[in-house]
Amino acid sequence: MRFGHFDDEAREYVIETPLTPYPWINYLGSEDFFSLISHTAGGYTFYKDAKMRRLTRYRYNDIPTDSGGRYFFINDGGDVWTPSWLPMKKDLDFFETRHGMGYTRITGERGGLRVSTLYFVPLGETAEVQKVTITNTSDHVKTFSLFSYLEFCLWNAQDDQTNYQRNLSLAEVEVEGSTIYHKTEYRERRDHYAVYSVNAEIAGFDTDRETFVGLYETLAEAKVPNAGTAQNSMASGWYPIGSHQVDSTLQPGETRELVFVVGYVENTEENGQGKWADDAKQVINKTRAHELLARLDTTEKADAAFEALGSTGPPCSPRTP
C-alpha cells in the first residue's frame, strides 16, 4: 500500500494518509530549541535537554499510539473535527502532511474548511511557531471556532510521568491577553517558564485539562470544543494545558492566518531580568516573553522567519521511532 511519496523539487516527504504503519516523525530545530512532530501532530517540544527542559507532554506507550501533541480543533456549526486527523479521527475530505527540512505542514479539509498548519522552529529563537491558515473552500459563509490545545510537561520528563503524588499539587499558570504562561515551580526553584500565545483576540481560554477534556472523556470527545465555548479555567495543581478559542467568519474563498507560538523564557541575573514583575502577588516578569512574542506576532514576521530557516536550515528527514 502506498502511504506517500518524495517531492524532489520541494525536498519534502508527502504523506497522503494518516493511517501509516507507525507515526512518521520529523525533527525541528537546530540551536537551543527543538521539537519532534509526527504526521498527525503528535510529539513534544523542549529547550536544550529533552529530559530536564521538556515543555510539552508526550506519552510513548499510551493507547492510542501517538497520544499527545499540539492540536487544533474546529467547531463548524456543531461539526467538530481536527485537521491533523488525530485526536478526533473524523473523516477528512483531504489530508496531507509534508515533512520538510526543519519544518512540517499538516493540512486537513472537511465540510468546506481547509486548515493548513506550518510548524517550525525559527533560527535564533527558543520557540516553535504554528502558523495556521484557514480557507473557506465552500460557496457560502462559514462561521466557526478554532480551539488550540497542548499539555504542559512539568519540566522533568521522567519525574513528570512518575511522581504523581508530588506533581498533581504543583501546576501554576498566568493568563495575560491572548498568552498563557506556564510557571509550575517558578515560585519555588526555577527561573524559567513557558508561553503559549496567538496573535489574535481570543474568545476564551482554558488551562485545566479536566475542564477542557472532561473527566471520563478522551481528546476525541473533548468537552470544550464539542460545546463550542471555552471555560476560562485556571489550573491549580492537576494537569495544566494551554488552549485558546478563536472565532472567525469567512466569506467564500476567504482566508485567515493565525500565528501561534509556544516558547521558553528564562529570567536570570546573566540576562539582567528579575524573576517577578510583582513580588508580593507572585506575578512573573514577562519582559523577555513580550520581546519573544513581538518578534513573531504577525504573518509577515513568521513568514520571514520561515524563509530564513529555508535558506540555512539543517537537513531533516522523516523517520519512524
Residue, then its C-alpha position, 0 to 999 in steps of 0.5 A: m500500500r502506498f502511504g506517500h511519496f518524495d517531492d524532489e523539487a520541494r525536498e519534502y516527504v508527502i504523506e497522503t494518509p494518516l493511517t501509516p504503519y507507525p507515526w512518521i516523525n520529523y525533527l525541528g530545530s537546530e540551536d537551543f530549541f527543538s521539537l519532534i512532530s509526527h504526521t498527525a501532530g503528535g510529539y513534544t517540544f523542549y529547550k536544550d535537554a529533552k529530559m530536564r527542559r521538556l515543555t510539552r507532554y508526550r506519552y510513548n506507550d499510551i493507547p492510542t499510539d501517538s497520544g499527545g501533541r499540539y492540536f487544533f480543533i474546529n467547531d463548524g456549526g456543531d461539526v467538530w473535527t481536527p485537521s491533523w486527523l488525530p485526536m478526533k479521527k473524523d473523516l477528512d475530505f483531504f489530508e496531507t502532511r509534508h515533512g520538510m527540512g526543519y519544518t512540517r505542514i499538516t493540512g486537513e479539509r472537511g465540510g468546506l474548511r481547509v486548515s493548513t498548519l506550518y510548524f517550525v522552529p525559527l533560527g535564533e529563537t527558543a520557540e516553535v511557531q504554528k502558523v495556521t491558515i484557514t480557507n473557506t473552500s465552500d460557496h457560502v459563509k462559514t462561521f466557526s471556532l478554532f480551539s488550540y490545545l497542548e499539555f504542559c510537561l512539568w519540566n522533568a520528563q521522567d519525574d513528570q510521568t512518575n511522581y504523581q503524588r508530588n506533581l498533581s499539587l504543583a501546576e501554576v499558570e498566568v493568563e495575560g491577553s491572548t498568552i498563557y504562561h506556564k510557571t509550575e515551580y517558578r515560585e519555588r526553584r526555577d527561573h524559567y517558564a513557558v508561553y503559549s500565545v496567538n496573535a489574535e483576540i481570543a474568545g476564551f481560554d482554558t488551562d485545566r485539562e479536566t475542564f477542557v477534556g472532561l473527566y471520563e472523556t478522551l481528546a476525541e470527545a473533548k468537552v470544550p470544543n464539542a460545546g463550542t465555548a471555552q471555560n476560562s479555567m485556571a489550573s491549580g495543581w492537576y494537569p495544566i494545558g494551554s488552549h485558546q478559542v478563536d472565532s472567525t467568519l469567512q466569506p467564500g474563498e476567504t482566508r485567515e492566518l493565525v500565528f501561534v507560538v509556544g516558547y521558553v523564557e528564562n529570567t536570570e541575573e546573566n540576562g539582567q531580568g528579575k524573576w517577578a514583575d510583582d513580588a508580593k502577588q507572585v506575578i512573573n516578569k514577562t519582559r523577555a516573553h513580550e520581546l519573544l512574542a513581538r518578534l513573531d506576532t504577525t504573518e509577515k514576521a513568521d513568514a520571514a522567519f520561515e524563509a530564513l530557516g529555508s535558506t540555512g536550515p539543517p537537513c531533516s528527514p522523516r523517520t519512524p521511532 
